[in-house]
């Protein structure tokens, strides 16, 4: 009887110190170069630790390049945007600038000239264009009468721009 009791105590002791199977997960990773597979069995506690570390490190803001807006998209939020105007004349004398502006208005009634003071000069700017290319046809036509005309980057009215 002692032998049986001793055998039961020994087997019970061995079972109590034996490893218990805990839930584990399996990760399968593929090697993109050789095409081989790597199988990893992870304990759940280790997997949770890896996931928490990954979330802490990888949740940083990722740079997203700004989207290039079309002129129509810009005009939805602003009245004026950067575009192009045609500068036909500049001078330091306001009276001369007014005379040139009036002559231009008679010669080209479909284009509205603007007299702008940009210290120390008075400038006559014409038209509202989104791009330099859209201003090129009017620029060629205007250069016949005003050979010094050129396209200049300026703030333009969205509703008027071409």
C-alpha positions in Angstrom: 0.0 0.0 0.0 2.9 2.3 0.7 4.2 1.6 -2.7 0.9 2.7 -4.3 0.7 5.8 -2.2 4.3 6.7 -2.9 3.6 6.1 -6.7 0.5 8.3 -6.6 2.4 11.1 -4.8 5.3 11.0 -7.2 3.0 11.0 -10.3 0.9 13.8 -8.8 4.1 15.8 -8.1 5.4 15.3 -11.6 2.1 16.4 -13.1 1.9 19.5 -11.0 5.4 20.7 -12.1 4.8 19.8 -15.8 4.5 22.6 -18.3 1.0 23.6 -19.1 0.0 24.3 -22.7 -1.0 27.9 -23.1 -2.7 29.3 -26.2 -0.2 30.4 -28.8 -0.5 32.0 -32.2 1.4 31.1 -35.4 2.9 33.7 -37.6 3.8 32.7 -41.1 6.2 35.1 -43.0 7.1 34.7 -46.6 10.6 35.6 -47.9 10.2 37.8 -51.0 13.6 36.9 -52.4 13.9 33.2 -52.0 10.2 32.4 -51.7 10.7 30.4 -48.5 8.4 30.4 -45.5 9.2 31.2 -41.8 6.8 29.8 -39.2 6.9 31.4 -35.7 4.9 30.1 -32.8 4.4 32.9 -30.3 2.9 32.9 -26.8 -0.1 35.2 -26.6 1.5 37.4 -24.0 4.5 38.0 -26.3 2.2 38.7 -29.2 0.3 41.3 -27.2 3.6 42.9 -26.2 4.7 43.1 -29.9 1.4 44.5 -31.0 1.3 47.2 -28.3 4.9 48.2 -29.2 4.0 48.3 -32.9 1.0 50.6 -32.2 3.0 52.9 -30.1 5.8 53.3 -32.7 3.9 53.1 -35.9 1.0 55.4 -35.0 3.1 58.4 -35.8 1.8 60.8 -38.4 2.8 59.8 -41.9 3.7 62.6 -44.3 1.1 62.9 -47.0 2.2 65.2 -49.8 -0.3 68.0 -50.4 -2.8 67.5 -53.2 -2.3 69.8 -56.2 -5.5 71.8 -56.4 -7.0 72.8 -59.7 -7.9 76.5 -60.2 -11.6 75.5 -59.8 -10.9 73.9 -56.5 -9.0 76.9 -55.2 -11.8 79.2 -56.4 -14.3 77.3 -54.2 -12.6 78.7 -51.1 -11.1 82.0 -52.2 -12.1 85.0 -54.3 -8.6 85.8 -55.5 -5.8 83.3 -56.3 -2.3 83.6 -57.7 -2.5 83.7 -61.5 -1.2 85.9 -64.3 -2.0 89.3 -65.7 -0.5 91.1 -68.7 1.5 94.2 -67.9 1.4 96.6 -70.8 3.0 99.7 -69.3 4.6 101.2 -66.3 5.7 104.7 -65.4 6.4 107.0 -62.4 3.8 109.5 -63.7 0.2 108.9 -62.9 -1.2 111.1 -65.6 0.7 109.2 -68.3 -0.5 105.9 -66.9 -4.1 107.1 -67.0 -3.7 108.2 -70.6 -2.3 104.8 -71.6 -5.1 103.0 -69.7 -7.8 105.0 -71.5 -6.2 104.5 -74.9 -6.0 100.7 -74.2 -9.6 100.6 -73.1 -10.7 102.2 -76.4 -8.5 99.8 -78.4 -9.4 96.6 -76.6 -12.9 97.0 -75.2 -13.2 93.3 -74.1 -10.2 93.6 -71.8 -10.4 95.7 -68.7 -7.2 97.6 -67.8 -6.3 98.2 -64.1 -4.1 101.0 -62.9 -2.1 99.7 -59.9 0.5 101.6 -57.8 3.4 99.4 -56.9 5.9 101.7 -55.3 7.5 103.7 -57.0 5.8 102.8 -60.3 2.3 102.9 -61.7 1.5 99.7 -63.7 -1.2 99.0 -66.2 -2.3 95.3 -65.9 -4.8 93.6 -68.1 -6.8 90.4 -67.9 -7.1 87.6 -65.4 -5.6 84.2 -66.3 -5.0 81.0 -64.3 -1.8 80.1 -66.2 0.8 81.7 -68.4 -0.3 79.6 -71.3 -3.9 80.8 -71.1 -2.5 84.4 -71.3 -0.3 83.8 -74.3 -2.9 84.3 -77.0 -4.0 87.7 -75.6 -0.4 88.6 -75.0 0.6 88.0 -78.6 -2.4 90.2 -79.8 -1.5 93.0 -77.3 2.2 92.9 -78.2 1.3 94.2 -81.7 0.3 97.5 -80.1 2.3 97.4 -76.9 5.6 95.6 -77.7 6.8 95.8 -74.1 3.9 93.8 -72.8 4.6 90.7 -70.8 2.8 88.2 -68.5 3.4 88.8 -64.8 2.3 86.7 -61.8 -0.4 88.5 -59.9 -3.4 87.9 -57.8 -6.5 87.4 -60.1 -10.2 87.3 -59.5 -11.4 83.7 -59.8 -14.7 84.6 -61.5 -12.9 86.6 -64.2 -10.0 84.3 -64.9 -9.7 82.2 -68.0 
